[in-house]
Amino acid sequence: MLEIPCPWCGPRNENEFVCGGEAERKRPRDPGLVSDDNWTDYLYNSTNSKGEVREWWWHVSGCTKWFQIVRDTVTHKIYPIKEDTV
Ligand SMILES: [Zn+2]
């Protein structure tokens, strides 16, 4: 079980959160101008990198705020991100 450090609530059990996926992935500004293949790629494909990955997390059972962390996908070690870098 992971302990996720919510910037507003402090460390909490992972079952209070929903992972929003990789933070580096950017939504196309105008989906109408993107090809179907590129839109499908955006919606369904993640890089699933090994090592440190920046992710969105939603504290759904707490403060209900979204925030980012860096999580090592091998060790599950978590590094909080300063608010001004999000
Ligand atoms: Zn929270």
PDB file of the backbone (N, CA, C, O) and the ligand in Angstrom, with CONECT records:
HET     ZN  A 101       1
ATOM      1  N   MET A   1       0.850  -1.185   0.000  1.00  0.00           N
ATOM      2  CA  MET A   1       0.000   0.000   0.000  1.00  0.00           C
ATOM      3  C   MET A   1       0.891   1.243   0.000  1.00  0.00           C
ATOM      4  O   MET A   1       1.846   1.346   0.770  1.00  0.00           O
ATOM      5  N   LEU A   2       0.553   2.178  -0.882  1.00  0.00           N
ATOM      6  CA  LEU A   2       1.315   3.428  -0.957  1.00  0.00           C
ATOM      7  C   LEU A   2       0.789   4.434   0.045  1.00  0.00           C
ATOM      8  O   LEU A   2      -0.388   4.421   0.407  1.00  0.00           O
ATOM      9  N   GLU A   3       1.676   5.299   0.483  1.00  0.00           N
ATOM     10  CA  GLU A   3       1.279   6.448   1.288  1.00  0.00           C
ATOM     11  C   GLU A   3       1.518   7.672   0.413  1.00  0.00           C
ATOM     12  O   GLU A   3       2.660   8.012   0.103  1.00  0.00           O
ATOM     13  N   ILE A   4       0.436   8.326   0.018  1.00  0.00           N
ATOM     14  CA  ILE A   4       0.515   9.448  -0.905  1.00  0.00           C
ATOM     15  C   ILE A   4       0.540  10.751  -0.109  1.00  0.00           C
ATOM     16  O   ILE A   4      -0.325  10.965   0.741  1.00  0.00           O
ATOM     17  N   PRO A   5       1.526  11.637  -0.369  1.00  0.00           N
ATOM     18  CA  PRO A   5       1.596  12.902   0.372  1.00  0.00           C
ATOM     19  C   PRO A   5       0.741  13.989  -0.284  1.00  0.00           C
ATOM     20  O   PRO A   5       1.203  14.682  -1.190  1.00  0.00           O
ATOM     21  N   CYS A   6      -0.486  14.132   0.169  1.00  0.00           N
ATOM     22  CA  CYS A   6      -1.340  15.213  -0.345  1.00  0.00           C
ATOM     23  C   CYS A   6      -0.777  16.542   0.171  1.00  0.00           C
ATOM     24  O   CYS A   6      -0.523  16.674   1.369  1.00  0.00           O
ATOM     25  N   PRO A   7      -0.578  17.526  -0.711  1.00  0.00           N
ATOM     26  CA  PRO A   7      -0.015  18.812  -0.257  1.00  0.00           C
ATOM     27  C   PRO A   7      -0.907  19.539   0.750  1.00  0.00           C
ATOM     28  O   PRO A   7      -0.418  20.387   1.497  1.00  0.00           O
ATOM     29  N   TRP A   8      -2.206  19.225   0.787  1.00  0.00           N
ATOM     30  CA  TRP A   8      -3.131  19.931   1.676  1.00  0.00           C
ATOM     31  C   TRP A   8      -3.473  19.118   2.922  1.00  0.00           C
ATOM     32  O   TRP A   8      -3.743  19.693   3.977  1.00  0.00           O
ATOM     33  N   CYS A   9      -3.464  17.790   2.815  1.00  0.00           N
ATOM     34  CA  CYS A   9      -3.903  16.938   3.926  1.00  0.00           C
ATOM     35  C   CYS A   9      -2.767  16.165   4.596  1.00  0.00           C
ATOM     36  O   CYS A   9      -2.940  15.619   5.686  1.00  0.00           O
ATOM     37  N   GLY A  10      -1.605  16.121   3.940  1.00  0.00           N
ATOM     38  CA  GLY A  10      -0.506  15.333   4.481  1.00  0.00           C
ATOM     39  C   GLY A  10      -0.553  13.911   3.954  1.00  0.00           C
ATOM     40  O   GLY A  10      -1.352  13.604   3.068  1.00  0.00           O
ATOM     41  N   PRO A  11       0.292  13.041   4.487  1.00  0.00           N
ATOM     42  CA  PRO A  11       0.348  11.657   4.006  1.00  0.00           C
ATOM     43  C   PRO A  11      -0.952  10.912   4.300  1.00  0.00           C
ATOM     44  O   PRO A  11      -1.481  10.961   5.410  1.00  0.00           O
ATOM     45  N   ARG A  12      -1.456  10.215   3.264  1.00  0.00           N
ATOM     46  CA  ARG A  12      -2.689   9.441   3.401  1.00  0.00           C
ATOM     47  C   ARG A  12      -2.541   8.131   2.630  1.00  0.00           C
ATOM     48  O   ARG A  12      -1.713   8.004   1.729  1.00  0.00           O
ATOM     49  N   ASN A  13      -3.369   7.164   3.014  1.00  0.00           N
ATOM     50  CA  ASN A  13      -3.371   5.858   2.356  1.00  0.00           C
ATOM     51  C   ASN A  13      -3.828   5.996   0.898  1.00  0.00           C
ATOM     52  O   ASN A  13      -4.704   6.805   0.591  1.00  0.00           O
ATOM     53  N   GLU A  14      -3.236   5.209   0.017  1.00  0.00           N
ATOM     54  CA  GLU A  14      -3.539   5.351  -1.415  1.00  0.00           C
ATOM     55  C   GLU A  14      -4.992   5.086  -1.752  1.00  0.00           C
ATOM     56  O   GLU A  14      -5.463   5.540  -2.795  1.00  0.00           O
ATOM     57  N   ASN A  15      -5.728   4.361  -0.903  1.00  0.00           N
ATOM     58  CA  ASN A  15      -7.130   4.078  -1.234  1.00  0.00           C
ATOM     59  C   ASN A  15      -8.014   5.321  -1.153  1.00  0.00           C
ATOM     60  O   ASN A  15      -9.197   5.255  -1.486  1.00  0.00           O
ATOM     61  N   GLU A  16      -7.450   6.469  -0.710  1.00  0.00           N
ATOM     62  CA  GLU A  16      -8.205   7.724  -0.716  1.00  0.00           C
ATOM     63  C   GLU A  16      -8.044   8.470  -2.042  1.00  0.00           C
ATOM     64  O   GLU A  16      -8.654   9.521  -2.236  1.00  0.00           O
ATOM     65  N   PHE A  17      -7.226   7.934  -2.960  1.00  0.00           N
ATOM     66  CA  PHE A  17      -6.856   8.666  -4.165  1.00  0.00           C
ATOM     67  C   PHE A  17      -7.233   7.912  -5.434  1.00  0.00           C
ATOM     68  O   PHE A  17      -7.458   6.701  -5.432  1.00  0.00           O
ATOM     69  N   VAL A  18      -7.290   8.675  -6.508  1.00  0.00           N
ATOM     70  CA  VAL A  18      -7.398   8.120  -7.852  1.00  0.00           C
ATOM     71  C   VAL A  18      -6.221   8.671  -8.641  1.00  0.00           C
ATOM     72  O   VAL A  18      -5.969   9.876  -8.645  1.00  0.00           O
ATOM     73  N   CYS A  19      -5.506   7.775  -9.309  1.00  0.00           N
ATOM     74  CA  CYS A  19      -4.389   8.223 -10.140  1.00  0.00           C
ATOM     75  C   CYS A  19      -4.930   8.744 -11.462  1.00  0.00           C
ATOM     76  O   CYS A  19      -5.720   8.078 -12.131  1.00  0.00           O
ATOM     77  N   GLY A  20      -4.495   9.942 -11.829  1.00  0.00           N
ATOM     78  CA  GLY A  20      -4.941  10.566 -13.078  1.00  0.00           C
ATOM     79  C   GLY A  20      -4.001  10.337 -14.236  1.00  0.00           C
ATOM     80  O   GLY A  20      -4.218  10.873 -15.323  1.00  0.00           O
ATOM     81  N   GLY A  21      -2.967   9.557 -14.030  1.00  0.00           N
ATOM     82  CA  GLY A  21      -2.065   9.224 -15.130  1.00  0.00           C
ATOM     83  C   GLY A  21      -0.876  10.146 -15.237  1.00  0.00           C
ATOM     84  O   GLY A  21      -0.628  10.996 -14.382  1.00  0.00           O
ATOM     85  N   GLU A  22      -0.162   9.950 -16.303  1.00  0.00           N
ATOM     86  CA  GLU A  22       1.093  10.679 -16.525  1.00  0.00           C
ATOM     87  C   GLU A  22       0.837  12.172 -16.735  1.00  0.00           C
ATOM     88  O   GLU A  22       0.001  12.566 -17.548  1.00  0.00           O
ATOM     89  N   ALA A  23       1.566  12.981 -15.991  1.00  0.00           N
ATOM     90  CA  ALA A  23       1.371  14.426 -16.064  1.00  0.00           C
ATOM     91  C   ALA A  23       2.028  15.046 -17.289  1.00  0.00           C
ATOM     92  O   ALA A  23       1.652  16.141 -17.707  1.00  0.00           O
ATOM     93  N   GLU A  24       2.993  14.363 -17.859  1.00  0.00           N
ATOM     94  CA  GLU A  24       3.716  14.932 -19.003  1.00  0.00           C
ATOM     95  C   GLU A  24       2.875  14.898 -20.278  1.00  0.00           C
ATOM     96  O   GLU A  24       3.147  15.634 -21.226  1.00  0.00           O
ATOM     97  N   ARG A  25       1.872  14.054 -20.296  1.00  0.00           N
ATOM     98  CA  ARG A  25       1.026  13.946 -21.479  1.00  0.00           C
ATOM     99  C   ARG A  25       0.137  15.170 -21.582  1.00  0.00           C
ATOM    100  O   ARG A  25      -0.545  15.523 -20.620  1.00  0.00           O
ATOM    101  N   LYS A  26       0.134  15.814 -22.722  1.00  0.00           N
ATOM    102  CA  LYS A  26      -0.624  17.049 -22.911  1.00  0.00           C
ATOM    103  C   LYS A  26      -1.824  16.809 -23.818  1.00  0.00           C
ATOM    104  O   LYS A  26      -1.710  16.200 -24.881  1.00  0.00           O
ATOM    105  N   ARG A  27      -2.980  17.305 -23.371  1.00  0.00           N
ATOM    106  CA  ARG A  27      -4.189  17.225 -24.190  1.00  0.00           C
ATOM    107  C   ARG A  27      -4.048  18.177 -25.373  1.00  0.00           C
ATOM    108  O   ARG A  27      -3.649  19.326 -25.183  1.00  0.00           O
ATOM    109  N   PRO A  28      -4.363  17.733 -26.581  1.00  0.00           N
ATOM    110  CA  PRO A  28      -4.311  18.644 -27.730  1.00  0.00           C
ATOM    111  C   PRO A  28      -5.241  19.836 -27.508  1.00  0.00           C
ATOM    112  O   PRO A  28      -6.361  19.685 -27.020  1.00  0.00           O
ATOM    113  N   ARG A  29      -4.755  21.024 -27.875  1.00  0.00           N
ATOM    114  CA  ARG A  29      -5.554  22.241 -27.667  1.00  0.00           C
ATOM    115  C   ARG A  29      -6.881  22.186 -28.415  1.00  0.00           C
ATOM    116  O   ARG A  29      -7.912  22.587 -27.874  1.00  0.00           O
ATOM    117  N   ASP A  30      -6.867  21.699 -29.634  1.00  0.00           N
ATOM    118  CA  ASP A  30      -8.090  21.616 -30.428  1.00  0.00           C
ATOM    119  C   ASP A  30      -8.237  20.186 -30.943  1.00  0.00           C
ATOM    120  O   ASP A  30      -7.676  19.838 -31.982  1.00  0.00           O
ATOM    121  N   PRO A  31      -8.992  19.354 -30.217  1.00  0.00           N
ATOM    122  CA  PRO A  31      -9.128  17.949 -30.633  1.00  0.00           C
ATOM    123  C   PRO A  31      -9.679  17.798 -32.046  1.00  0.00           C
ATOM    124  O   PRO A  31      -9.418  16.787 -32.699  1.00  0.00           O
ATOM    125  N   GLY A  32     -10.434  18.777 -32.530  1.00  0.00           N
ATOM    126  CA  GLY A  32     -10.988  18.704 -33.874  1.00  0.00           C
ATOM    127  C   GLY A  32      -9.933  18.761 -34.969  1.00  0.00           C
ATOM    128  O   GLY A  32     -10.194  18.356 -36.102  1.00  0.00           O
ATOM    129  N   LEU A  33      -8.753  19.256 -34.644  1.00  0.00           N
ATOM    130  CA  LEU A  33      -7.683  19.365 -35.632  1.00  0.00           C
ATOM    131  C   LEU A  33      -6.705  18.192 -35.587  1.00  0.00           C
ATOM    132  O   LEU A  33      -5.774  18.117 -36.390  1.00  0.00           O
ATOM    133  N   VAL A  34      -6.927  17.274 -34.636  1.00  0.00           N
ATOM    134  CA  VAL A  34      -6.013  16.139 -34.459  1.00  0.00           C
ATOM    135  C   VAL A  34      -6.564  14.932 -35.221  1.00  0.00           C
ATOM    136  O   VAL A  34      -7.773  14.701 -35.239  1.00  0.00           O
ATOM    137  N   SER A  35      -5.684  14.177 -35.838  1.00  0.00           N
ATOM    138  CA  SER A  35      -6.126  12.968 -36.551  1.00  0.00           C
ATOM    139  C   SER A  35      -6.713  11.963 -35.557  1.00  0.00           C
ATOM    140  O   SER A  35      -6.411  11.992 -34.364  1.00  0.00           O
ATOM    141  N   ASP A  36      -7.553  11.080 -36.081  1.00  0.00           N
ATOM    142  CA  ASP A  36      -8.141  10.045 -35.221  1.00  0.00           C
ATOM    143  C   ASP A  36      -7.063   9.203 -34.546  1.00  0.00           C
ATOM    144  O   ASP A  36      -7.183   8.853 -33.371  1.00  0.00           O
ATOM    145  N   ASP A  37      -6.015   8.881 -35.292  1.00  0.00           N
ATOM    146  CA  ASP A  37      -4.934   8.074 -34.717  1.00  0.00           C
ATOM    147  C   ASP A  37      -4.243   8.804 -33.571  1.00  0.00           C
ATOM    148  O   ASP A  37      -3.954   8.202 -32.537  1.00  0.00           O
ATOM    149  N   ASN A  38      -3.976  10.095 -33.748  1.00  0.00           N
ATOM    150  CA  ASN A  38      -3.313  10.859 -32.684  1.00  0.00           C
ATOM    151  C   ASN A  38      -4.228  11.048 -31.479  1.00  0.00           C
ATOM    152  O   ASN A  38      -3.770  11.029 -30.337  1.00  0.00           O
ATOM    153  N   TRP A  39      -5.531  11.232 -31.737  1.00  0.00           N
ATOM    154  CA  TRP A  39      -6.478  11.382 -30.627  1.00  0.00           C
ATOM    155  C   TRP A  39      -6.583  10.072 -29.846  1.00  0.00           C
ATOM    156  O   TRP A  39      -6.596  10.079 -28.615  1.00  0.00           O
ATOM    157  N   THR A  40      -6.657   8.962 -30.554  1.00  0.00           N
ATOM    158  CA  THR A  40      -6.701   7.653 -29.900  1.00  0.00           C
ATOM    159  C   THR A  40      -5.434   7.418 -29.089  1.00  0.00           C
ATOM    160  O   THR A  40      -5.484   6.898 -27.974  1.00  0.00           O
ATOM    161  N   ASP A  41      -4.299   7.807 -29.662  1.00  0.00           N
ATOM    162  CA  ASP A  41      -3.035   7.661 -28.946  1.00  0.00           C
ATOM    163  C   ASP A  41      -3.052   8.472 -27.654  1.00  0.00           C
ATOM    164  O   ASP A  41      -2.616   7.990 -26.608  1.00  0.00           O
ATOM    165  N   TYR A  42      -3.558   9.712 -27.728  1.00  0.00           N
ATOM    166  CA  TYR A  42      -3.638  10.553 -26.525  1.00  0.00           C
ATOM    167  C   TYR A  42      -4.539   9.908 -25.467  1.00  0.00           C
ATOM    168  O   TYR A  42      -4.194   9.887 -24.285  1.00  0.00           O
ATOM    169  N   LEU A  43      -5.684   9.387 -25.890  1.00  0.00           N
ATOM    170  CA  LEU A  43      -6.663   8.852 -24.939  1.00  0.00           C
ATOM    171  C   LEU A  43      -6.237   7.545 -24.282  1.00  0.00           C
ATOM    172  O   LEU A  43      -6.484   7.332 -23.095  1.00  0.00           O
ATOM    173  N   TYR A  44      -5.597   6.669 -25.055  1.00  0.00           N
ATOM    174  CA  TYR A  44      -5.432   5.300 -24.567  1.00  0.00           C
ATOM    175  C   TYR A  44      -4.006   4.824 -24.330  1.00  0.00           C
ATOM    176  O   TYR A  44      -3.800   3.799 -23.681  1.00  0.00           O
ATOM    177  N   ASN A  45      -3.031   5.540 -24.839  1.00  0.00           N
ATOM    178  CA  ASN A  45      -1.667   5.032 -24.729  1.00  0.00           C
ATOM    179  C   ASN A  45      -0.834   5.849 -23.743  1.00  0.00           C
ATOM    180  O   ASN A  45      -0.748   7.073 -23.844  1.00  0.00           O
ATOM    181  N   SER A  46      -0.241   5.168 -22.815  1.00  0.00           N
ATOM    182  CA  SER A  46       0.686   5.781 -21.869  1.00  0.00           C
ATOM    183  C   SER A  46       2.090   5.278 -22.182  1.00  0.00           C
ATOM    184  O   SER A  46       2.265   4.229 -22.801  1.00  0.00           O
ATOM    185  N   THR A  47       3.083   6.041 -21.744  1.00  0.00           N
ATOM    186  CA  THR A  47       4.444   5.595 -22.006  1.00  0.00           C
ATOM    187  C   THR A  47       4.860   4.468 -21.064  1.00  0.00           C
ATOM    188  O   THR A  47       5.709   3.648 -21.413  1.00  0.00           O
ATOM    189  N   ASN A  48       4.261   4.424 -19.863  1.00  0.00           N
ATOM    190  CA  ASN A  48       4.589   3.395 -18.865  1.00  0.00           C
ATOM    191  C   ASN A  48       6.097   3.272 -18.661  1.00  0.00           C
ATOM    192  O   ASN A  48       6.657   2.176 -18.697  1.00  0.00           O
ATOM    193  N   SER A  49       6.734   4.405 -18.449  1.00  0.00           N
ATOM    194  CA  SER A  49       8.181   4.423 -18.278  1.00  0.00           C
ATOM    195  C   SER A  49       8.604   3.706 -17.002  1.00  0.00           C
ATOM    196  O   SER A  49       7.877   3.682 -16.009  1.00  0.00           O
ATOM    197  N   LYS A  50       9.772   3.135 -17.055  1.00  0.00           N
ATOM    198  CA  LYS A  50      10.375   2.507 -15.886  1.00  0.00           C
ATOM    199  C   LYS A  50      11.204   3.560 -15.176  1.00  0.00           C
ATOM    200  O   LYS A  50      12.054   4.202 -15.793  1.00  0.00           O
ATOM    201  N   GLY A  51      10.967   3.745 -13.884  1.00  0.00           N
ATOM    202  CA  GLY A  51      11.715   4.745 -13.121  1.00  0.00           C
ATOM    203  C   GLY A  51      10.807   5.877 -12.676  1.00  0.00           C
ATOM    204  O   GLY A  51       9.616   5.670 -12.445  1.00  0.00           O
ATOM    205  N   GLU A  52      11.371   7.081 -12.554  1.00  0.00           N
ATOM    206  CA  GLU A  52      10.616   8.217 -12.024  1.00  0.00           C
ATOM    207  C   GLU A  52       9.665   8.768 -13.077  1.00  0.00           C
ATOM    208  O   GLU A  52      10.067   9.101 -14.191  1.00  0.00           O
ATOM    209  N   VAL A  53       8.383   8.856 -12.695  1.00  0.00           N
ATOM    210  CA  VAL A  53       7.332   9.344 -13.583  1.00  0.00           C
ATOM    211  C   VAL A  53       6.520  10.397 -12.822  1.00  0.00           C
ATOM    212  O   VAL A  53       6.137  10.196 -11.669  1.00  0.00           O
ATOM    213  N   ARG A  54       6.272  11.512 -13.489  1.00  0.00           N
ATOM    214  CA  ARG A  54       5.435  12.563 -12.896  1.00  0.00           C
ATOM    215  C   ARG A  54       3.972  12.215 -13.177  1.00  0.00           C
ATOM    216  O   ARG A  54       3.590  11.977 -14.322  1.00  0.00           O
ATOM    217  N   GLU A  55       3.152  12.190 -12.107  1.00  0.00           N
ATOM    218  CA  GLU A  55       1.763  11.749 -12.246  1.00  0.00           C
ATOM    219  C   GLU A  55       0.797  12.728 -11.586  1.00  0.00           C
ATOM    220  O   GLU A  55       1.144  13.441 -10.644  1.00  0.00           O
ATOM    221  N   TRP A  56      -0.439  12.739 -12.120  1.00  0.00           N
ATOM    222  CA  TRP A  56      -1.539  13.445 -11.473  1.00  0.00           C
ATOM    223  C   TRP A  56      -2.207  12.506 -10.486  1.00  0.00           C
ATOM    224  O   TRP A  56      -2.376  11.321 -10.774  1.00  0.00           O
ATOM    225  N   TRP A  57      -2.589  13.023  -9.323  1.00  0.00           N
ATOM    226  CA  TRP A  57      -3.374  12.257  -8.344  1.00  0.00           C
ATOM    227  C   TRP A  57      -4.510  13.135  -7.846  1.00  0.00           C
ATOM    228  O   TRP A  57      -4.350  14.344  -7.675  1.00  0.00           O
ATOM    229  N   TRP A  58      -5.664  12.507  -7.616  1.00  0.00           N
ATOM    230  CA  TRP A  58      -6.870  13.193  -7.145  1.00  0.00           C
ATOM    231  C   TRP A  58      -7.213  12.650  -5.762  1.00  0.00           C
ATOM    232  O   TRP A  58      -7.429  11.449  -5.600  1.00  0.00           O
ATOM    233  N   HIS A  59      -7.263  13.520  -4.780  1.00  0.00           N
ATOM    234  CA  HIS A  59      -7.589  13.105  -3.410  1.00  0.00           C
ATOM    235  C   HIS A  59      -9.111  13.068  -3.269  1.00  0.00           C
ATOM    236  O   HIS A  59      -9.719  13.916  -2.616  1.00  0.00           O
ATOM    237  N   VAL A  60      -9.692  12.073  -3.894  1.00  0.00           N
ATOM    238  CA  VAL A  60     -11.142  11.984  -4.018  1.00  0.00           C
ATOM    239  C   VAL A  60     -11.842  11.778  -2.672  1.00  0.00           C
ATOM    240  O   VAL A  60     -12.965  12.251  -2.496  1.00  0.00           O
ATOM    241  N   SER A  61     -11.218  11.091  -1.728  1.00  0.00           N
ATOM    242  CA  SER A  61     -11.849  10.844  -0.428  1.00  0.00           C
ATOM    243  C   SER A  61     -11.321  11.781   0.641  1.00  0.00           C
ATOM    244  O   SER A  61     -11.459  11.512   1.835  1.00  0.00           O
ATOM    245  N   GLY A  62     -10.721  12.873   0.218  1.00  0.00           N
ATOM    246  CA  GLY A  62     -10.184  13.854   1.166  1.00  0.00           C
ATOM    247  C   GLY A  62     -10.578  15.253   0.736  1.00  0.00           C
ATOM    248  O   GLY A  62     -11.759  15.601   0.721  1.00  0.00           O
ATOM    249  N   CYS A  63      -9.591  16.046   0.390  1.00  0.00           N
ATOM    250  CA  CYS A  63      -9.824  17.454   0.044  1.00  0.00           C
ATOM    251  C   CYS A  63     -10.367  17.640  -1.373  1.00  0.00           C
ATOM    252  O   CYS A  63     -10.754  18.750  -1.737  1.00  0.00           O
ATOM    253  N   THR A  64     -10.403  16.589  -2.169  1.00  0.00           N
ATOM    254  CA  THR A  64     -10.882  16.567  -3.562  1.00  0.00           C
ATOM    255  C   THR A  64     -10.032  17.410  -4.517  1.00  0.00           C
ATOM    256  O   THR A  64     -10.494  17.762  -5.603  1.00  0.00           O
ATOM    257  N   LYS A  65      -8.807  17.733  -4.130  1.00  0.00           N
ATOM    258  CA  LYS A  65      -7.927  18.517  -4.997  1.00  0.00           C
ATOM    259  C   LYS A  65      -7.023  17.599  -5.823  1.00  0.00           C
ATOM    260  O   LYS A  65      -6.707  16.479  -5.422  1.00  0.00           O
ATOM    261  N   TRP A  66      -6.621  18.110  -6.988  1.00  0.00           N
ATOM    262  CA  TRP A  66      -5.655  17.435  -7.852  1.00  0.00           C
ATOM    263  C   TRP A  66      -4.270  17.973  -7.563  1.00  0.00           C
ATOM    264  O   TRP A  66      -4.110  19.153  -7.251  1.00  0.00           O
ATOM    265  N   PHE A  67      -3.275  17.122  -7.664  1.00  0.00           N
ATOM    266  CA  PHE A  67      -1.885  17.544  -7.488  1.00  0.00           C
ATOM    267  C   PHE A  67      -0.987  16.548  -8.204  1.00  0.00           C
ATOM    268  O   PHE A  67      -1.439  15.494  -8.652  1.00  0.00           O
ATOM    269  N   GLN A  68       0.282  16.894  -8.305  1.00  0.00           N
ATOM    270  CA  GLN A  68       1.243  16.012  -8.963  1.00  0.00           C
ATOM    271  C   GLN A  68       2.288  15.524  -7.968  1.00  0.00           C
ATOM    272  O   GLN A  68       2.648  16.210  -7.012  1.00  0.00           O
ATOM    273  N   ILE A  69       2.753  14.320  -8.233  1.00  0.00           N
ATOM    274  CA  ILE A  69       3.897  13.768  -7.514  1.00  0.00           C
ATOM    275  C   ILE A  69       4.815  13.134  -8.548  1.00  0.00           C
ATOM    276  O   ILE A  69       4.420  12.919  -9.694  1.00  0.00           O
ATOM    277  N   VAL A  70       6.023  12.840  -8.140  1.00  0.00           N
ATOM    278  CA  VAL A  70       6.903  11.999  -8.944  1.00  0.00           C
ATOM    279  C   VAL A  70       7.000  10.667  -8.205  1.00  0.00           C
ATOM    280  O   VAL A  70       7.369  10.611  -7.032  1.00  0.00           O
ATOM    281  N   ARG A  71       6.655   9.584  -8.930  1.00  0.00           N
ATOM    282  CA  ARG A  71       6.689   8.246  -8.331  1.00  0.00           C
ATOM    283  C   ARG A  71       7.630   7.378  -9.144  1.00  0.00           C
ATOM    284  O   ARG A  71       7.580   7.349 -10.374  1.00  0.00           O
ATOM    285  N   ASP A  72       8.482   6.677  -8.429  1.00  0.00           N
ATOM    286  CA  ASP A  72       9.357   5.704  -9.090  1.00  0.00           C
ATOM    287  C   ASP A  72       8.527   4.442  -9.315  1.00  0.00           C
ATOM    288  O   ASP A  72       8.072   3.817  -8.357  1.00  0.00           O
ATOM    289  N   THR A  73       8.332   4.070 -10.571  1.00  0.00           N
ATOM    290  CA  THR A  73       7.467   2.932 -10.890  1.00  0.00           C
ATOM    291  C   THR A  73       8.097   1.587 -10.535  1.00  0.00           C
ATOM    292  O   THR A  73       7.424   0.558 -10.597  1.00  0.00           O
ATOM    293  N   VAL A  74       9.365   1.581 -10.169  1.00  0.00           N
ATOM    294  CA  VAL A  74      10.026   0.346  -9.763  1.00  0.00           C
ATOM    295  C   VAL A  74       9.978   0.198  -8.241  1.00  0.00           C
ATOM    296  O   VAL A  74       9.604  -0.855  -7.725  1.00  0.00           O
ATOM    297  N   THR A  75      10.357   1.253  -7.534  1.00  0.00           N
ATOM    298  CA  THR A  75      10.449   1.181  -6.075  1.00  0.00           C
ATOM    299  C   THR A  75       9.203   1.731  -5.373  1.00  0.00           C
ATOM    300  O   THR A  75       9.003   1.474  -4.186  1.00  0.00           O
ATOM    301  N   HIS A  76       8.369   2.482  -6.089  1.00  0.00           N
ATOM    302  CA  HIS A  76       7.188   3.183  -5.561  1.00  0.00           C
ATOM    303  C   HIS A  76       7.561   4.303  -4.599  1.00  0.00           C
ATOM    304  O   HIS A  76       6.700   4.813  -3.882  1.00  0.00           O
ATOM    305  N   LYS A  77       8.831   4.689  -4.574  1.00  0.00           N
ATOM    306  CA  LYS A  77       9.209   5.848  -3.770  1.00  0.00           C
ATOM    307  C   LYS A  77       8.562   7.087  -4.391  1.00  0.00           C
ATOM    308  O   LYS A  77       8.528   7.237  -5.613  1.00  0.00           O
ATOM    309  N   ILE A  78       8.051   7.968  -3.535  1.00  0.00           N
ATOM    310  CA  ILE A  78       7.307   9.136  -3.994  1.00  0.00           C
ATOM    311  C   ILE A  78       8.032  10.410  -3.594  1.00  0.00           C
ATOM    312  O   ILE A  78       8.522  10.550  -2.474  1.00  0.00           O
ATOM    313  N   TYR A  79       8.085  11.334  -4.548  1.00  0.00           N
ATOM    314  CA  TYR A  79       8.725  12.616  -4.321  1.00  0.00           C
ATOM    315  C   TYR A  79       7.682  13.706  -4.552  1.00  0.00           C
ATOM    316  O   TYR A  79       7.189  13.840  -5.672  1.00  0.00           O
ATOM    317  N   PRO A  80       7.330  14.485  -3.535  1.00  0.00           N
ATOM    318  CA  PRO A  80       6.382  15.578  -3.752  1.00  0.00           C
ATOM    319  C   PRO A  80       6.966  16.633  -4.685  1.00  0.00           C
ATOM    320  O   PRO A  80       8.184  16.763  -4.799  1.00  0.00           O
ATOM    321  N   ILE A  81       6.095  17.380  -5.349  1.00  0.00           N
ATOM    322  CA  ILE A  81       6.519  18.455  -6.238  1.00  0.00           C
ATOM    323  C   ILE A  81       6.099  19.770  -5.612  1.00  0.00           C
ATOM    324  O   ILE A  81       4.987  19.905  -5.102  1.00  0.00           O
ATOM    325  N   LYS A  82       7.001  20.735  -5.657  1.00  0.00           N
ATOM    326  CA  LYS A  82       6.660  22.049  -5.138  1.00  0.00           C
ATOM    327  C   LYS A  82       5.548  22.658  -5.977  1.00  0.00           C
ATOM    328  O   LYS A  82       5.519  22.488  -7.196  1.00  0.00           O
ATOM    329  N   GLU A  83       4.647  23.358  -5.336  1.00  0.00           N
ATOM    330  CA  GLU A  83       3.470  23.923  -5.999  1.00  0.00           C
ATOM    331  C   GLU A  83       3.813  24.802  -7.191  1.00  0.00           C
ATOM    332  O   GLU A  83       3.076  24.810  -8.177  1.00  0.00           O
ATOM    333  N   ASP A  84       4.917  25.543  -7.125  1.00  0.00           N
ATOM    334  CA  ASP A  84       5.230  26.488  -8.187  1.00  0.00           C
ATOM    335  C   ASP A  84       5.801  25.823  -9.429  1.00  0.00           C
ATOM    336  O   ASP A  84       6.047  26.504 -10.424  1.00  0.00           O
ATOM    337  N   THR A  85       6.023  24.497  -9.401  1.00  0.00           N
ATOM    338  CA  THR A  85       6.530  23.801 -10.575  1.00  0.00           C
ATOM    339  C   THR A  85       5.431  23.038 -11.300  1.00  0.00           C
ATOM    340  O   THR A  85       5.694  22.404 -12.322  1.00  0.00           O
ATOM    341  N   VAL A  86       4.208  23.088 -10.792  1.00  0.00           N
ATOM    342  CA  VAL A  86       3.095  22.341 -11.404  1.00  0.00           C
ATOM    343  C   VAL A  86       2.492  23.169 -12.513  1.00  0.00           C
ATOM    344  O   VAL A  86       1.542  22.732 -13.163  1.00  0.00           O
TER     345      VAL A  86
HETATM  346 ZN    ZN A 101      -5.974  16.169   0.277  1.00  0.00          ZN2+
END
